[in-house]
């Protein structure tokens, strides 16, 4: 049952473009006791059908810059091969710590972005009042 909830929750976040895989790794390691390497590998398999679904919807809505997407994809494939080799050779504890640092950086960036948008909105509404 917990796997169904984790899959649905991650799928929702993937569908709205918020990094469902990041959430999936966290949930799998926290609630199912999966090792970090296995959680990351599971995330990669999870990513394929969810990404294809999102691509289809966004392509139909003309939200995809095809040339840019192809270029980034090619660079991403190279980066994924390098990253996978590094991850396999990295100790589980270290990998988990690096993933935590990655999440902390994303969190700080998101909070900063929200704060910046809040200040801009406040400034805009103050100007019109």
The first five atom37 places (N, CA, C, CB, O) and aatype in JSON, in Angstrom:
{
  "aatype": [20, 20, 20, 20, 20, 20, 20, 20, 20, 20, 20, 20, 20, 20, 20, 20, 20, 20, 20, 20, 20, 20, 20, 20, 20, 20, 20, 20, 20, 20, 20, 20, 20, 20, 20, 20, 20, 20, 20, 20, 20, 20, 20, 20, 20, 20, 20, 20, 20, 20, 20, 20, 20, 20, 20, 20, 20, 20, 20, 20, 20, 20, 20, 20, 20, 20, 20, 20, 20, 20, 20, 20, 20, 20, 20, 20, 20, 20, 20, 20, 20, 20, 20, 20, 20, 20, 20, 20, 20, 20, 20, 20, 20, 20, 20, 20, 20, 20, 20, 20, 20, 20, 20, 20, 20, 20, 20, 20, 20, 20, 20, 20, 20, 20, 20, 20, 20, 20, 20, 20, 20, 20, 20, 20, 20, 20, 20, 20, 20],
  "atom_mask": [
    [1, 1, 1, 1, 1],
    [1, 1, 1, 1, 1],
    [1, 1, 1, 1, 1],
    [1, 1, 1, 1, 1],
    [1, 1, 1, 1, 1],
    [1, 1, 1, 1, 1],
    [1, 1, 1, 1, 1],
    [1, 1, 1, 1, 1],
    [1, 1, 1, 1, 1],
    [1, 1, 1, 1, 1],
    [1, 1, 1, 1, 1],
    [1, 1, 1, 1, 1],
    [1, 1, 1, 1, 1],
    [1, 1, 1, 1, 1],
    [1, 1, 1, 1, 1],
    [1, 1, 1, 1, 1],
    [1, 1, 1, 1, 1],
    [1, 1, 1, 1, 1],
    [1, 1, 1, 1, 1],
    [1, 1, 1, 1, 1],
    [1, 1, 1, 1, 1],
    [1, 1, 1, 1, 1],
    [1, 1, 1, 1, 1],
    [1, 1, 1, 1, 1],
    [1, 1, 1, 1, 1],
    [1, 1, 1, 1, 1],
    [1, 1, 1, 1, 1],
    [1, 1, 1, 1, 1],
    [1, 1, 1, 1, 1],
    [1, 1, 1, 1, 1],
    [1, 1, 1, 1, 1],
    [1, 1, 1, 1, 1],
    [1, 1, 1, 1, 1],
    [1, 1, 1, 1, 1],
    [1, 1, 1, 1, 1],
    [1, 1, 1, 1, 1],
    [1, 1, 1, 1, 1],
    [1, 1, 1, 1, 1],
    [1, 1, 1, 1, 1],
    [1, 1, 1, 1, 1],
    [1, 1, 1, 1, 1],
    [1, 1, 1, 1, 1],
    [1, 1, 1, 1, 1],
    [1, 1, 1, 1, 1],
    [1, 1, 1, 1, 1],
    [1, 1, 1, 1, 1],
    [1, 1, 1, 1, 1],
    [1, 1, 1, 1, 1],
    [1, 1, 1, 1, 1],
    [1, 1, 1, 1, 1],
    [1, 1, 1, 1, 1],
    [1, 1, 1, 1, 1],
    [1, 1, 1, 1, 1],
    [1, 1, 1, 1, 1],
    [1, 1, 1, 1, 1],
    [1, 1, 1, 1, 1],
    [1, 1, 1, 1, 1],
    [1, 1, 1, 1, 1],
    [1, 1, 1, 1, 1],
    [1, 1, 1, 1, 1],
    [1, 1, 1, 1, 1],
    [1, 1, 1, 1, 1],
    [1, 1, 1, 1, 1],
    [1, 1, 1, 1, 1],
    [1, 1, 1, 1, 1],
    [1, 1, 1, 1, 1],
    [1, 1, 1, 1, 1],
    [1, 1, 1, 1, 1],
    [1, 1, 1, 1, 1],
    [1, 1, 1, 1, 1],
    [1, 1, 1, 1, 1],
    [1, 1, 1, 1, 1],
    [1, 1, 1, 1, 1],
    [1, 1, 1, 1, 1],
    [1, 1, 1, 1, 1],
    [1, 1, 1, 1, 1],
    [1, 1, 1, 1, 1],
    [1, 1, 1, 1, 1],
    [1, 1, 1, 1, 1],
    [1, 1, 1, 1, 1],
    [1, 1, 1, 1, 1],
    [1, 1, 1, 1, 1],
    [1, 1, 1, 1, 1],
    [1, 1, 1, 1, 1],
    [1, 1, 1, 1, 1],
    [1, 1, 1, 1, 1],
    [1, 1, 1, 1, 1],
    [1, 1, 1, 1, 1],
    [1, 1, 1, 1, 1],
    [1, 1, 1, 1, 1],
    [1, 1, 1, 1, 1],
    [1, 1, 1, 1, 1],
    [1, 1, 1, 1, 1],
    [1, 1, 1, 1, 1],
    [1, 1, 1, 1, 1],
    [1, 1, 1, 1, 1],
    [1, 1, 1, 1, 1],
    [1, 1, 1, 1, 1],
    [1, 1, 1, 1, 1],
    [1, 1, 1, 1, 1],
    [1, 1, 1, 1, 1],
    [1, 1, 1, 1, 1],
    [1, 1, 1, 1, 1],
    [1, 1, 1, 1, 1],
    [1, 1, 1, 1, 1],
    [1, 1, 1, 1, 1],
    [1, 1, 1, 1, 1],
    [1, 1, 1, 1, 1],
    [1, 1, 1, 1, 1],
    [1, 1, 1, 1, 1],
    [1, 1, 1, 1, 1],
    [1, 1, 1, 1, 1],
    [1, 1, 1, 1, 1],
    [1, 1, 1, 1, 1],
    [1, 1, 1, 1, 1],
    [1, 1, 1, 1, 1],
    [1, 1, 1, 1, 1],
    [1, 1, 1, 1, 1],
    [1, 1, 1, 1, 1],
    [1, 1, 1, 1, 1],
    [1, 1, 1, 1, 1],
    [1, 1, 1, 1, 1],
    [1, 1, 1, 1, 1],
    [1, 1, 1, 1, 1],
    [1, 1, 1, 1, 1],
    [1, 1, 1, 1, 1],
    [1, 1, 1, 1, 1],
    [1, 1, 1, 1, 1],
    [1, 1, 1, 1, 1]
  ],
  "atom_positions": [
    [[0.82, -1.2, 0.0], [0.0, 0.0, 0.0], [0.87, 1.26, 0.0], [-0.94, 0.0, 1.21], [0.58, 2.23, -0.71]],
    [[1.94, 1.24, 0.81], [2.8, 2.42, 0.89], [3.45, 2.71, -0.46], [3.87, 2.22, 1.97], [3.66, 3.87, -0.81]],
    [[3.77, 1.66, -1.23], [4.38, 1.86, -2.54], [3.41, 2.55, -3.5], [4.83, 0.52, -3.14], [3.82, 3.37, -4.32]],
    [[2.12, 2.23, -3.4], [1.11, 2.88, -4.25], [1.03, 4.36, -3.93], [-0.27, 2.2, -4.07], [0.97, 5.2, -4.83]],
    [[1.01, 4.68, -2.66], [0.94, 6.09, -2.23], [2.2, 6.83, -2.67], [0.76, 6.18, -0.68], [2.11, 7.95, -3.18]],
    [[3.36, 6.22, -2.48], [4.62, 6.85, -2.89], [4.64, 7.08, -4.4], [5.83, 5.98, -2.46], [5.03, 8.15, -4.85]],
    [[4.22, 6.09, -5.17], [4.19, 6.21, -6.63], [3.25, 7.31, -7.09], [3.78, 4.9, -7.26], [3.6, 8.1, -7.97]],
    [[2.05, 7.36, -6.5], [1.07, 8.38, -6.89], [1.57, 9.77, -6.53], [-0.28, 8.11, -6.21], [1.47, 10.7, -7.33]],
    [[2.09, 9.91, -5.33], [2.59, 11.21, -4.86], [3.73, 11.69, -5.75], [3.07, 11.11, -3.39], [3.76, 12.86, -6.16]],
    [[4.67, 10.81, -6.06], [5.8, 11.17, -6.93], [5.33, 11.48, -8.34], [6.83, 10.04, -6.96], [5.84, 12.4, -8.98]],
    [[4.35, 10.71, -8.83], [3.81, 10.96, -10.17], [3.16, 12.32, -10.29], [2.81, 9.88, -10.53], [3.3, 13.0, -11.3]],
    [[2.44, 12.71, -9.25], [1.79, 14.04, -9.26], [2.86, 15.13, -9.35], [0.92, 14.24, -7.99], [2.74, 16.05, -10.15]],
    [[3.91, 15.01, -8.52], [4.96, 16.01, -8.55], [5.71, 16.0, -9.89], [5.94, 15.78, -7.41], [6.12, 17.05, -10.37]],
    [[5.9, 14.82, -10.48], [6.54, 14.75, -11.8], [5.67, 15.43, -12.85], [6.79, 13.28, -12.19], [6.17, 16.17, -13.7]],
    [[4.38, 15.17, -12.79], [3.46, 15.74, -13.77], [3.4, 17.25, -13.76], [2.09, 15.2, -13.55], [3.21, 17.88, -14.8]],
    [[3.58, 17.84, -12.58], [3.55, 19.3, -12.51], [4.95, 19.9, -12.61], [2.88, 19.77, -11.21], [5.14, 21.11, -12.45]],
    [[5.94, 19.04, -12.88], [7.29, 19.52, -13.16], [8.09, 19.92, -11.94], [7.22, 20.68, -14.06], [8.98, 20.77, -12.03]],
    [[7.81, 19.31, -10.79], [8.51, 19.72, -9.57], [9.53, 18.69, -9.09], [7.51, 19.97, -8.48], [9.94, 18.74, -7.93]],
    [[9.93, 17.78, -9.93], [10.95, 16.82, -9.51], [10.42, 15.67, -8.69], [11.99, 17.51, -8.76], [10.85, 15.47, -7.55]],
    [[9.5, 14.93, -9.25], [8.94, 13.78, -8.56], [9.98, 12.75, -8.18], [7.9, 13.14, -9.4], [9.83, 12.05, -7.17]],
    [[11.03, 12.66, -8.97], [12.1, 11.71, -8.68], [12.84, 12.03, -7.4], [13.08, 11.67, -9.82], [13.2, 11.13, -6.64]],
    [[13.06, 13.29, -7.16], [13.72, 13.71, -5.94], [12.89, 13.3, -4.73], [13.96, 15.22, -5.94], [13.42, 12.8, -3.74]],
    [[11.61, 13.51, -4.84], [10.7, 13.14, -3.75], [10.64, 11.62, -3.65], [9.28, 13.72, -3.99], [10.59, 11.07, -2.54]],
    [[10.64, 10.93, -4.79], [10.59, 9.46, -4.79], [11.77, 8.87, -4.04], [10.56, 8.93, -6.23], [11.59, 7.96, -3.23]],
    [[12.97, 9.36, -4.3], [14.16, 8.84, -3.62], [14.03, 9.04, -2.11], [15.44, 9.53, -4.15], [14.3, 8.13, -1.33]],
    [[13.64, 10.23, -1.72], [13.46, 10.51, -0.29], [12.44, 9.56, 0.34], [13.03, 11.97, -0.08], [12.69, 8.99, 1.4]],
    [[11.29, 9.41, -0.3], [10.24, 8.56, 0.25], [10.65, 7.08, 0.3], [8.97, 8.71, -0.57], [10.36, 6.39, 1.28]],
    [[11.32, 6.61, -0.74], [11.75, 5.21, -0.77], [12.77, 4.91, 0.32], [12.33, 4.86, -2.13], [12.7, 3.86, 0.96]],
    [[13.72, 5.81, 0.53], [14.73, 5.56, 1.56], [14.15, 5.73, 2.96], [15.92, 6.5, 1.37], [14.57, 5.05, 3.89]],
    [[13.2, 6.63, 3.11], [12.64, 6.9, 4.43], [11.58, 5.9, 4.84], [12.06, 8.29, 4.46], [11.61, 5.4, 5.97]],
    [[10.64, 5.59, 3.95], [9.48, 4.79, 4.34], [9.54, 3.31, 3.95], [8.27, 5.38, 3.76], [8.8, 2.5, 4.5]],
    [[10.41, 2.96, 3.01], [10.51, 1.54, 2.65], [11.84, 0.94, 3.04], [10.29, 1.36, 1.16], [12.04, -0.27, 2.91]],
    [[12.76, 1.76, 3.52], [14.06, 1.26, 3.95], [14.98, 0.86, 2.81], [13.87, 0.1, 4.86], [15.96, 0.15, 3.02]],
    [[14.67, 1.3, 1.61], [15.49, 0.96, 0.45], [16.84, 1.67, 0.55], [14.76, 1.37, -0.87], [16.92, 2.82, 0.97]],
    [[17.9, 0.97, 0.17], [19.23, 1.56, 0.16], [19.3, 2.68, -0.89], [20.31, 0.47, -0.12], [18.59, 2.64, -1.89]],
    [[20.15, 3.67, -0.65], [20.26, 4.84, -1.52], [20.5, 4.45, -2.98], [21.38, 5.75, -1.04], [19.84, 4.98, -3.87]],
    [[21.45, 3.54, -3.24], [21.73, 3.12, -4.62], [20.48, 2.54, -5.28], [22.88, 2.09, -4.65], [20.18, 2.85, -6.43]],
    [[19.77, 1.69, -4.56], [18.56, 1.06, -5.11], [17.45, 2.09, -5.33], [18.06, -0.04, -4.17], [16.72, 2.02, -6.32]],
    [[17.32, 3.03, -4.41], [16.3, 4.08, -4.56], [16.58, 4.93, -5.79], [16.24, 4.96, -3.29], [15.67, 5.28, -6.53]],
    [[17.85, 5.28, -5.99], [18.2, 6.09, -7.15], [17.98, 5.32, -8.45], [19.65, 6.56, -7.05], [17.52, 5.88, -9.44]],
    [[18.32, 4.03, -8.45], [18.11, 3.21, -9.65], [16.6, 3.06, -9.92], [18.78, 1.82, -9.49], [16.17, 3.13, -11.07]],
    [[15.82, 2.85, -8.87], [14.36, 2.75, -9.01], [13.8, 4.05, -9.57], [13.69, 2.43, -7.65], [12.91, 4.04, -10.42]],
    [[14.33, 5.17, -9.1], [13.9, 6.48, -9.6], [14.14, 6.59, -11.1], [14.64, 7.6, -8.86], [13.31, 7.15, -11.82]],
    [[15.25, 6.08, -11.56], [15.56, 6.18, -13.0], [14.55, 5.4, -13.84], [16.97, 5.66, -13.28], [14.15, 5.85, -14.91]],
    [[14.14, 4.24, -13.36], [13.12, 3.46, -14.07], [11.76, 4.18, -13.99], [13.01, 2.02, -13.48], [11.03, 4.23, -14.97]],
    [[11.44, 4.71, -12.82], [10.2, 5.47, -12.6], [10.13, 6.67, -13.55], [10.11, 5.95, -11.12], [9.06, 7.02, -14.04]],
    [[11.28, 7.27, -13.79], [11.36, 8.49, -14.58], [10.93, 8.29, -16.03], [12.76, 9.04, -14.55], [10.34, 9.18, -16.63]],
    [[11.22, 7.13, -16.59], [10.95, 6.91, -18.02], [9.48, 7.08, -18.38], [11.42, 5.52, -18.43], [9.17, 7.93, -19.21]],
    [[8.55, 6.31, -17.8], [7.14, 6.49, -18.19], [6.55, 7.84, -17.76], [6.3, 5.39, -17.61], [5.72, 8.4, -18.46]],
    [[6.99, 8.36, -16.59], [6.44, 9.65, -16.17], [6.93, 10.77, -17.07], [6.82, 9.94, -14.71], [6.18, 11.69, -17.39]],
    [[8.18, 10.69, -17.49], [8.73, 11.7, -18.4], [8.05, 11.63, -19.76], [10.24, 11.52, -18.56], [7.73, 12.67, -20.35]],
    [[7.82, 10.43, -20.27], [7.15, 10.28, -21.57], [5.75, 10.87, -21.52], [7.09, 8.78, -21.98], [5.32, 11.56, -22.45]],
    [[5.04, 10.61, -20.42], [3.68, 11.17, -20.27], [3.72, 12.7, -20.28], [3.03, 10.67, -18.96], [2.93, 13.35, -20.95]],
    [[4.66, 13.26, -19.51], [4.77, 14.73, -19.44], [5.2, 15.32, -20.79], [5.78, 15.14, -18.35], [4.74, 16.39, -21.17]],
    [[6.09, 14.62, -21.49], [6.54, 15.09, -22.81], [5.36, 15.16, -23.77], [7.65, 14.16, -23.38], [5.19, 16.15, -24.48]],
    [[4.55, 14.12, -23.8], [3.4, 14.08, -24.71], [2.45, 15.25, -24.44], [2.64, 12.74, -24.56], [2.05, 15.96, -25.37]],
    [[2.1, 15.45, -23.19], [1.18, 16.54, -22.83], [1.78, 17.9, -23.2], [0.84, 16.5, -21.33], [1.11, 18.73, -23.81]],
    [[3.04, 18.12, -22.82], [3.66, 19.42, -23.09], [3.94, 19.64, -24.57], [4.95, 19.54, -22.31], [3.87, 20.77, -25.04]],
    [[4.25, 18.58, -25.31], [4.46, 18.7, -26.75], [3.16, 19.08, -27.45], [5.02, 17.39, -27.33], [3.15, 19.93, -28.34]],
    [[2.06, 18.45, -27.04], [0.75, 18.78, -27.62], [0.37, 20.23, -27.35], [-0.33, 17.85, -27.07], [-0.28, 20.88, -28.17]],
    [[0.78, 20.74, -26.19], [0.48, 22.13, -25.83], [1.52, 23.11, -26.35], [0.37, 22.26, -24.33], [1.51, 24.29, -25.99]],
    [[2.44, 22.62, -27.2], [3.49, 23.43, -27.82], [4.38, 24.14, -26.8], [2.86, 24.45, -28.75], [4.74, 25.31, -26.97]],
    [[4.71, 23.43, -25.73], [5.58, 23.97, -24.69], [7.02, 23.48, -24.8], [5.03, 23.61, -23.33], [7.84, 23.78, -23.94]],
    [[7.34, 22.74, -25.86], [8.66, 22.14, -25.98], [9.45, 22.82, -27.09], [8.55, 20.63, -26.26], [8.99, 22.91, -28.23]],
    [[10.64, 23.31, -26.75], [11.59, 23.8, -27.74], [12.4, 22.58, -28.17], [12.53, 24.98, -27.15], [13.35, 22.18, -27.48]],
    [[12.03, 21.99, -29.3], [12.57, 20.7, -29.73], [14.09, 20.72, -29.89], [11.93, 20.28, -31.03], [14.77, 19.8, -29.44]],
    [[14.63, 21.75, -30.54], [16.09, 21.82, -30.75], [16.83, 21.88, -29.41], [16.46, 23.05, -31.61], [17.81, 21.18, -29.2]],
    [[16.34, 22.72, -28.52], [16.97, 22.83, -27.21], [16.84, 21.53, -26.43], [16.34, 23.99, -26.42], [17.79, 21.09, -25.78]],
    [[15.66, 20.9, -26.5], [15.43, 19.64, -25.78], [16.38, 18.55, -26.29], [13.96, 19.18, -25.95], [16.91, 17.79, -25.48]],
    [[16.59, 18.46, -27.59], [17.51, 17.45, -28.14], [18.94, 17.7, -27.7], [17.43, 17.44, -29.66], [19.66, 16.76, -27.34]],
    [[19.36, 18.96, -27.73], [20.72, 19.31, -27.3], [20.93, 18.98, -25.83], [21.01, 20.8, -27.56], [21.93, 18.37, -25.45]],
    [[19.99, 19.39, -25.0], [20.1, 19.13, -23.56], [20.05, 17.62, -23.29], [18.97, 19.85, -22.79], [20.75, 17.12, -22.41]],
    [[19.22, 16.91, -24.04], [19.13, 15.46, -23.87], [20.46, 14.77, -24.17], [18.03, 14.89, -24.76], [20.88, 13.89, -23.43]],
    [[21.1, 15.17, -25.22], [22.39, 14.57, -25.58], [23.42, 14.84, -24.47], [22.9, 15.12, -26.94], [24.16, 13.94, -24.07]],
    [[23.46, 16.06, -24.0], [24.38, 16.4, -22.9], [23.99, 15.65, -21.63], [24.38, 17.93, -22.64], [24.86, 15.22, -20.87]],
    [[22.71, 15.49, -21.41], [22.22, 14.76, -20.25], [22.6, 13.29, -20.27], [20.73, 14.88, -20.16], [22.91, 12.71, -19.23]],
    [[22.58, 12.69, -21.46], [22.98, 11.28, -21.59], [24.44, 11.11, -21.21], [22.75, 10.77, -23.04], [24.8, 10.18, -20.48]],
    [[25.27, 12.0, -21.69], [26.7, 11.95, -21.34], [26.88, 12.14, -19.82], [27.5, 13.05, -22.12], [27.62, 11.4, -19.18]],
    [[26.19, 13.14, -19.27], [26.26, 13.38, -17.83], [25.74, 12.21, -17.01], [25.48, 14.63, -17.47], [26.29, 11.89, -15.96]],
    [[24.68, 11.56, -17.5], [24.11, 10.41, -16.79], [25.08, 9.23, -16.75], [22.8, 9.97, -17.44], [25.2, 8.55, -15.74]],
    [[25.78, 9.01, -17.86], [26.77, 7.93, -17.89], [27.9, 8.2, -16.89], [27.35, 7.77, -19.32], [28.32, 7.31, -16.16]],
    [[28.38, 9.43, -16.87], [29.44, 9.8, -15.93], [28.93, 9.7, -14.49], [29.95, 11.24, -16.22], [29.6, 9.14, -13.63]],
    [[27.74, 10.25, -14.25], [27.16, 10.23, -12.9], [26.89, 8.83, -12.39], [25.88, 11.02, -12.89], [27.1, 8.55, -11.21]],
    [[26.43, 7.94, -13.27], [26.16, 6.56, -12.87], [27.44, 5.85, -12.47], [25.46, 5.8, -14.01], [27.46, 5.09, -11.49]],
    [[28.52, 6.08, -13.21], [29.8, 5.47, -12.87], [30.29, 5.98, -11.51], [30.86, 5.76, -13.96], [30.81, 5.21, -10.7]],
    [[30.11, 7.27, -11.27], [30.53, 7.85, -9.99], [29.66, 7.29, -8.85], [30.43, 9.39, -10.03], [30.18, 6.92, -7.8]],
    [[28.34, 7.23, -9.06], [27.42, 6.77, -8.02], [27.7, 5.33, -7.61], [25.99, 6.9, -8.49], [27.66, 4.99, -6.43]],
    [[27.97, 4.47, -8.59], [28.22, 3.05, -8.3], [29.48, 2.89, -7.43], [28.37, 2.26, -9.62], [29.56, 1.98, -6.61]],
    [[30.44, 3.77, -7.63], [31.71, 3.67, -6.88], [31.68, 4.44, -5.56], [32.86, 4.18, -7.74], [32.65, 4.41, -4.81]],
    [[30.59, 5.12, -5.28], [30.5, 5.95, -4.07], [29.84, 5.17, -2.93], [29.71, 7.24, -4.36], [28.85, 4.47, -3.13]],
    [[30.4, 5.31, -1.75], [29.86, 4.68, -0.55], [28.42, 5.14, -0.32], [30.74, 5.0, 0.69], [28.09, 6.31, -0.56]],
    [[27.57, 4.24, 0.16], [26.15, 4.54, 0.37], [25.97, 5.73, 1.31], [25.42, 3.31, 0.94], [25.16, 6.62, 1.03]],
    [[26.7, 5.76, 2.4], [26.57, 6.85, 3.37], [26.94, 8.19, 2.73], [27.47, 6.59, 4.6], [26.25, 9.19, 2.92]],
    [[28.02, 8.2, 1.97], [28.46, 9.43, 1.3], [27.43, 9.86, 0.24], [29.85, 9.22, 0.64], [27.13, 11.05, 0.11]],
    [[26.91, 8.89, -0.5], [25.92, 9.19, -1.53], [24.67, 9.8, -0.91], [25.56, 7.91, -2.32], [24.11, 10.77, -1.43]],
    [[24.24, 9.24, 0.21], [23.07, 9.75, 0.91], [23.31, 11.17, 1.42], [22.69, 8.83, 2.08], [22.43, 12.02, 1.35]],
    [[24.51, 11.42, 1.92], [24.88, 12.74, 2.41], [24.89, 13.76, 1.26], [26.26, 12.7, 3.1], [24.38, 14.88, 1.4]],
    [[25.45, 13.38, 0.13], [25.48, 14.27, -1.05], [24.06, 14.57, -1.53], [26.3, 13.63, -2.18], [23.76, 15.69, -1.94]],
    [[23.2, 13.56, -1.5], [21.8, 13.76, -1.9], [21.11, 14.74, -0.95], [21.05, 12.41, -1.93], [20.34, 15.58, -1.39]],
    [[21.39, 14.62, 0.35], [20.84, 15.55, 1.33], [21.3, 16.98, 1.09], [21.22, 15.11, 2.74], [20.52, 17.91, 1.2]],
    [[22.58, 17.14, 0.76], [23.12, 18.47, 0.46], [22.42, 19.03, -0.78], [24.65, 18.42, 0.24], [22.07, 20.21, -0.83]],
    [[22.24, 18.18, -1.78], [21.53, 18.58, -3.01], [20.12, 19.08, -2.69], [21.47, 17.4, -4.0], [19.69, 20.12, -3.2]],
    [[19.4, 18.33, -1.84], [18.05, 18.75, -1.45], [18.06, 20.06, -0.68], [17.39, 17.67, -0.59], [17.18, 20.9, -0.88]],
    [[19.05, 20.25, 0.18], [19.16, 21.5, 0.95], [19.39, 22.69, 0.02], [20.31, 21.4, 1.99], [18.8, 23.75, 0.21]],
    [[20.24, 22.51, -0.98], [20.51, 23.59, -1.95], [19.25, 23.94, -2.72], [21.65, 23.18, -2.92], [18.94, 25.11, -2.92]],
    [[18.51, 22.92, -3.16], [17.26, 23.16, -3.88], [16.26, 23.9, -2.98], [16.66, 21.83, -4.38], [15.59, 24.83, -3.43]],
    [[16.17, 23.48, -1.73], [15.25, 24.12, -0.79], [15.59, 25.58, -0.6], [15.28, 23.4, 0.56], [14.71, 26.44, -0.64]],
    [[16.87, 25.89, -0.4], [17.31, 27.28, -0.24], [16.98, 28.08, -1.48], [18.82, 27.34, 0.07], [16.51, 29.21, -1.39]],
    [[17.23, 27.51, -2.64], [16.94, 28.22, -3.9], [15.45, 28.51, -4.04], [17.41, 27.39, -5.11], [15.06, 29.61, -4.42]],
    [[14.6, 27.52, -3.73], [13.15, 27.7, -3.83], [12.65, 28.77, -2.86], [12.43, 26.37, -3.57], [11.82, 29.6, -3.22]],
    [[13.16, 28.75, -1.63], [12.75, 29.75, -0.64], [13.18, 31.13, -1.11], [13.36, 29.43, 0.75], [12.41, 32.09, -1.01]],
    [[14.4, 31.25, -1.61], [14.9, 32.53, -2.13], [14.03, 33.02, -3.29], [16.37, 32.4, -2.58], [13.68, 34.2, -3.34]],
    [[13.68, 32.12, -4.21], [12.84, 32.49, -5.35], [11.46, 32.96, -4.89], [12.69, 31.3, -6.31], [10.96, 33.98, -5.38]],
    [[10.85, 32.24, -3.96], [9.54, 32.65, -3.44], [9.62, 34.0, -2.75], [9.0, 31.6, -2.47], [8.73, 34.84, -2.92]],
    [[10.67, 34.22, -1.97], [10.85, 35.49, -1.27], [11.0, 36.63, -2.27], [12.06, 35.42, -0.34], [10.42, 37.7, -2.1]],
    [[11.8, 36.4, -3.32], [12.02, 37.42, -4.35], [10.71, 37.75, -5.07], [13.08, 36.93, -5.38], [10.41, 38.93, -5.3]],
    [[9.93, 36.73, -5.42], [8.64, 36.95, -6.07], [7.67, 37.7, -5.15], [8.02, 35.62, -6.5], [6.94, 38.57, -5.6]],
    [[7.68, 37.36, -3.86], [6.83, 38.04, -2.89], [7.17, 39.53, -2.82], [6.98, 37.38, -1.49], [6.28, 40.38, -2.81]],
    [[8.46, 39.84, -2.78], [8.89, 41.24, -2.72], [8.48, 41.99, -3.98], [10.41, 41.33, -2.52], [8.06, 43.14, -3.9]],
    [[8.61, 41.35, -5.15], [8.23, 42.0, -6.4], [6.73, 42.26, -6.45], [8.65, 41.14, -7.6], [6.3, 43.33, -6.87]],
    [[5.94, 41.27, -6.03], [4.48, 41.44, -6.0], [4.07, 42.55, -5.04], [3.79, 40.14, -5.61], [3.22, 43.38, -5.35]],
    [[4.68, 42.56, -3.89], [4.38, 43.57, -2.88], [4.72, 44.96, -3.42], [5.16, 43.29, -1.57], [3.97, 45.91, -3.22]],
    [[5.86, 45.07, -4.09], [6.3, 46.33, -4.67], [5.33, 46.79, -5.77], [7.72, 46.2, -5.24], [5.0, 47.97, -5.86]],
    [[4.88, 45.84, -6.6], [3.95, 46.13, -7.69], [2.6, 46.62, -7.16], [3.75, 44.89, -8.56], [2.04, 47.59, -7.66]],
    [[2.08, 45.93, -6.14], [0.78, 46.3, -5.58], [0.85, 47.59, -4.79], [0.25, 45.18, -4.69], [-0.12, 48.35, -4.75]],
    [[1.97, 47.86, -4.16], [2.15, 49.11, -3.43], [2.17, 50.29, -4.4], [3.45, 49.08, -2.59], [1.65, 51.37, -4.1]],
    [[2.76, 50.07, -5.57], [2.86, 51.11, -6.58], [1.48, 51.51, -7.11], [3.75, 50.64, -7.73], [1.26, 52.68, -7.41]],
    [[0.56, 50.55, -7.24], [-0.76, 50.82, -7.79], [-1.78, 51.26, -6.73], [-1.27, 49.59, -8.48], [-2.87, 51.7, -7.09]],
    [[-1.44, 51.15, -5.48], [-2.4, 51.51, -4.42], [-2.47, 52.98, -4.17], [-2.04, 50.83, -3.15], [-3.23, 53.43, -3.31]]
  ]
}
